[in-house]
Amino acid sequence: MKPFTTLPLSQVFLDNIQSLKYETMTDIQEMSIPPILKGRDVLAQAKTGSGKTAAFGIGLLHNMDTQRYRVQALVLCPTRELAEQVTGEIRRLARFQHNIKLLKITGGFPMRKQEHSLSHQAHIVVGTPGRIQKLLHKGALILDEVKMVVLDEADRMLDMGFIDQIEDILAFAPTKRQTLCFSATFPDEIKALSQSVMNDPVEITVETQHEPTVIKQFFYEMAPTTKAKAVVSLLAKHKPESTIVFCNTKDSCRKVEQELLATGLHSLAIHGDLEQKERTEVLIRFSNGSCRILVATDVAARGLDIKDLSAVINYELPFETETYVHRIGRTGRAGSEGLAFSLMKAKDSVRLDLINEFTNSRYIAEHLEFEESCSVEDLAPSMITLSINGGRRNKISAGDILGALTSKNGIPGDDVGKIDRQDYITFVAVKRGSAARALKVLEEDQIKGRLFKAMIHDS
């Protein structure tokens, strides 16, 4: 793997990349960044967690004219969550260019505020197809000077029925532009789309299978009534720091969450029926370590880039074999060992046969030996999330929050975890033992010269 220093980037750009602990390029980065920097269209097959966001993020920032306040890059994502993560990653990469303006445009937020933000222009817009299309037709978003369009997780956007919106959106952009398409799979629809909207693209494929030594896979046959107990037993035995429990439907997701809560296990769920603010809070609490177990459907989890995920539990085997591969591929990244457990009914043996055939493996369904002493207290998260009703639009920085908690009040800096700023709310993770003290500080001490309302999120 080559270091980022081999790329023709400015020294200040390379210094920022190094400060983000990016040392050597992943396969997709090494293969895609050079042609992107040369202005070529790129059609790349890469799964979530492969480093693709940094690949196109570096490319669009390198080609940006920061003195020209017009939209020069558009990134389309299938879900609000992926758009949020892509926006955050590009912001981190752009720290060396302080005058870069980046906007996230998705559903779930007032359109009038987004129109107001666009009236002041931006360099980069990251968004979902539905809301982007509406703003284009209202004349609030202008793509006349766009140099680059990125289709992120293009196969998922097609699965969600966005093909017509994508084609309509691209009609608003100049025909002379650079188009990048990243997709986990290359179905015929992706190939047809690339032929119609791309110019002689460089095609890149990164291996999508997972080394069996990186992800340990287990299949357990059991009665459906014992599955909740099985989850507790597996977590008590292996003690993963973070686990996603996958279900096939929204109804199943809700049912499993209630089953786990009934056992005393601290868990959260994400599915299509949650409102945007609820989805955002769930993802923040899971990613900052104040919730160790996330129950999710495939649609809701698509696009989530959870770093260092320890384990995946298939509460139900998925209907499609490729979905199984995508699910377990969220763990065991960057050479670390991951765990994948699948809870099966007897009639699921056919699905296991298909998985073995697809992955060229020989797994068999085993009988699970339940842990006799399962203490859910041992599985409680070490962190807890607090929030204040002020965020990026209130000019609050992560340093303001950290300073308020640690300076005169004596909360150790090591007790403060991830700080997530939204437009009008900021979440901060703190160690459970310091939570009460931290809440008191946030409620009673001024930040940026004013008091904010604070609350604790632990239910």
HELIX and SHEET records of a PDB file:
HELIX    1   1 PHE A    4  THR A    6  5                                   3    
HELIX    2   2 GLN A   11  SER A   19  1                                   9    
HELIX    3   3 ASP A   27  LEU A   37  1                                  11    
HELIX    4   4 LYS A   52  HIS A   62  1                                  11    
HELIX    5   5 ARG A   80  LEU A   93  1                                  14    
HELIX    6   6 ALA A   94  PHE A   96  5                                   3    
HELIX    7   7 MET A  111  SER A  119  1                                   9    
HELIX    8   8 PRO A  129  HIS A  137  1                                   9    
HELIX    9   9 ALA A  154  ASP A  159  1                                   6    
HELIX   10  10 ILE A  163  ALA A  171  1                                   9    
HELIX   11  11 ASP A  188  VAL A  197  1                                  10    
HELIX   12  12 PRO A  224  THR A  226  5                                   3    
HELIX   13  13 LYS A  227  HIS A  238  1                                  12    
HELIX   14  14 LYS A  250  ALA A  262  1                                  13    
HELIX   15  15 GLN A  276  SER A  287  1                                  12    
HELIX   16  16 ASP A  298  ALA A  301  1                                   4    
HELIX   17  17 THR A  321  ILE A  328  1                                   8    
HELIX   18  18 ALA A  346  ASP A  348  5                                   3    
HELIX   19  19 SER A  349  THR A  359  1                                  11    
HELIX   20  20 VAL A  376  LEU A  379  5                                   4    
HELIX   21  21 ARG A  392  ASN A  394  5                                   3    
HELIX   22  22 ALA A  398  THR A  406  1                                   9    
HELIX   23  23 GLY A  413  ASP A  415  5                                   3    
HELIX   24  24 ARG A  432  SER A  434  5                                   3    
HELIX   25  25 ALA A  435  GLU A  444  1                                  10    
SHEET    1   A 7 LEU A 102  ILE A 105  0                                        
SHEET    2   A 7 ILE A 124  GLY A 127  1                                        
SHEET    3   A 7 ALA A  73  LEU A  76  1                                        
SHEET    4   A 7 MET A 148  ASP A 152  1                                        
SHEET    5   A 7 GLN A 178  SER A 183  1                                        
SHEET    6   A 7 VAL A  42  GLN A  45  1                                        
SHEET    7   A 7 VAL A 202  THR A 205  1                                        
SHEET    1   B 6 ILE A 215  GLU A 221  0                                        
SHEET    2   B 6 GLY A 338  MET A 344  1                                        
SHEET    3   B 6 ALA A 311  ASN A 314  1                                        
SHEET    4   B 6 THR A 243  CYS A 247  1                                        
SHEET    5   B 6 ILE A 293  THR A 297  1                                        
SHEET    6   B 6 LEU A 268  ILE A 270  1                                        
SHEET    1   C 4 VAL A 416  ARG A 421  0                                        
SHEET    2   C 4 THR A 426  LYS A 431 -1                                        
SHEET    3   C 4 MET A 383  ILE A 388 -1                                        
SHEET    4   C 4 ALA A 454  HIS A 457 -1                                        
END                                                                             
